[in-house]
Amino acid sequence: MSEEIEVVEEALAEDKNSLLSGVRRVLMAGVGAMALAQDEVEDFVNKLVERGEIAEKDGRSLVKDIFERRKERAQKAEDALEKRVEGLLDRMNIPSKSDIDKLSKKITLLAAKVDELKAKK
C-alpha cells in the first residue's frame, strides 16, 4: 500500500515538474522573441536616421515610445498569466507561495505561543 502511494506521489511530482518546465520554456521563448524584436526595431529606426528620413532625436523618442508600450503590454500579459497559473494551481489544489507564506507566519506565531505557555509552567 505504501509503495502505491509513493508511486502516485512521484507521478504527481513529475507532472508538476513537466508543467513548470513547459511554462518556463514558453516564457524564455517569449523573452527571446522580445529581444529579437527590440533589435529589429532599433535597426529599422537607425536605418531611417541614416537615410535622413527622421532626426536622430525623433528616432530615440520613437524607440523609447515603442519600448514603453511593449513594456506595458508585457506587464499586462504577465499579470494575466499569473492569474491563470494561480487559477490552475487552485484547481489542482496546490498551495500558492502566498498560501505557504501565510501558513508559515501562523506556525511561527503558534510556536511562539507554545513557548510562552511552556515558560509559564
C-alpha positions as CSV (number, residue, x, y, z in Angstrom):
1,M,0.0,0.0,0.0
2,S,2.8,2.5,0.9
3,E,4.6,1.6,-2.3
4,E,1.4,2.5,-4.3
5,I,1.3,5.9,-2.5
6,E,4.9,6.6,-3.2
7,V,4.5,5.8,-6.9
8,V,1.5,8.2,-7.1
9,E,3.4,11.0,-5.3
10,E,6.3,10.5,-7.7
11,A,4.0,10.7,-10.8
12,L,2.4,13.9,-9.5
13,A,5.8,15.4,-8.8
14,E,6.9,14.5,-12.4
15,D,3.7,16.1,-13.8
16,K,4.2,19.2,-11.8
17,N,7.8,19.5,-12.9
18,S,6.9,19.0,-16.6
19,L,4.2,21.7,-16.3
20,L,6.7,24.1,-14.7
21,S,9.3,23.2,-17.3
22,G,6.8,23.8,-20.1
23,V,5.8,27.2,-18.7
24,R,9.5,28.1,-18.3
25,R,10.3,27.2,-21.9
26,V,7.3,29.3,-23.2
27,L,8.4,32.3,-21.1
28,M,12.0,32.0,-22.2
29,A,10.9,31.8,-25.9
30,G,8.8,35.0,-25.3
31,V,11.8,36.8,-23.8
32,G,14.0,35.7,-26.8
33,A,11.3,36.9,-29.2
34,M,11.1,40.3,-27.4
35,A,14.9,40.7,-27.5
36,L,14.9,39.9,-31.2
37,A,12.1,42.3,-31.9
38,Q,13.9,45.0,-29.9
39,D,16.9,44.6,-32.1
40,E,14.8,44.8,-35.2
41,V,13.1,48.0,-34.1
42,E,16.4,49.6,-33.2
43,D,17.9,48.6,-36.6
44,F,14.9,49.9,-38.5
45,V,15.0,53.3,-36.7
46,N,18.8,53.5,-37.2
47,K,18.3,53.0,-41.0
48,L,15.6,55.7,-41.0
49,V,18.0,58.1,-39.3
50,E,20.9,57.2,-41.6
51,R,18.7,57.9,-44.7
52,G,17.7,61.2,-43.1
53,E,14.0,60.3,-43.1
54,I,13.8,61.2,-39.4
55,A,16.0,63.1,-37.0
56,E,18.2,61.2,-34.5
57,K,16.3,62.8,-31.6
58,D,13.0,61.7,-33.1
59,G,14.4,58.2,-33.6
60,R,15.4,57.9,-30.0
61,S,12.0,59.1,-28.9
62,L,10.2,56.7,-31.3
63,V,12.2,53.7,-29.9
64,K,11.6,54.8,-26.3
65,D,7.8,55.1,-27.0
66,I,7.7,51.7,-28.7
67,F,9.5,50.0,-25.8
68,E,7.3,51.7,-23.2
69,R,4.2,50.4,-25.0
70,R,5.7,47.0,-25.2
71,K,6.6,47.0,-21.6
72,E,3.1,47.9,-20.6
73,R,1.7,45.1,-22.8
74,A,4.2,42.7,-21.4
75,Q,3.2,43.6,-17.8
76,K,-0.5,43.1,-18.7
77,A,0.3,39.7,-20.2
78,E,2.4,38.7,-17.2
79,D,-0.4,39.7,-14.8
80,A,-2.9,37.7,-16.9
81,L,-0.6,34.7,-17.0
82,E,0.0,34.9,-13.2
83,K,-3.8,34.9,-12.7
84,R,-4.2,31.9,-14.9
85,V,-1.4,30.0,-13.2
86,E,-2.9,30.8,-9.8
87,G,-6.3,29.5,-11.0
88,L,-4.7,26.4,-12.4
89,L,-2.9,25.7,-9.1
90,D,-6.0,26.4,-7.2
91,R,-8.0,23.9,-9.3
92,M,-5.2,21.3,-8.8
93,N,-5.4,22.1,-5.1
94,I,-1.7,23.1,-5.0
95,P,-1.0,25.9,-2.5
96,S,0.5,29.1,-3.9
97,K,3.5,30.9,-2.4
98,S,1.3,33.4,-0.6
99,D,-0.7,30.4,0.9
100,I,2.6,28.9,2.2
101,D,3.8,32.3,3.5
102,K,0.6,32.8,5.4
103,L,0.9,29.3,6.9
104,S,4.5,29.9,7.8
105,K,3.6,33.1,9.7
106,K,0.8,31.2,11.6
107,I,3.2,28.4,12.5
108,T,5.7,31.0,13.8
109,L,3.0,32.7,15.9
110,L,1.7,29.3,17.3
111,A,5.3,28.2,18.1
112,A,5.9,31.4,20.0
113,K,2.6,30.9,22.0
114,V,3.6,27.3,22.8
115,D,7.0,28.5,24.0
116,E,5.2,31.2,26.2
117,L,2.9,28.5,27.7
118,K,5.9,26.2,28.4
119,A,7.7,29.0,30.1
120,K,4.7,29.8,32.3
121,K,4.6,26.2,33.6
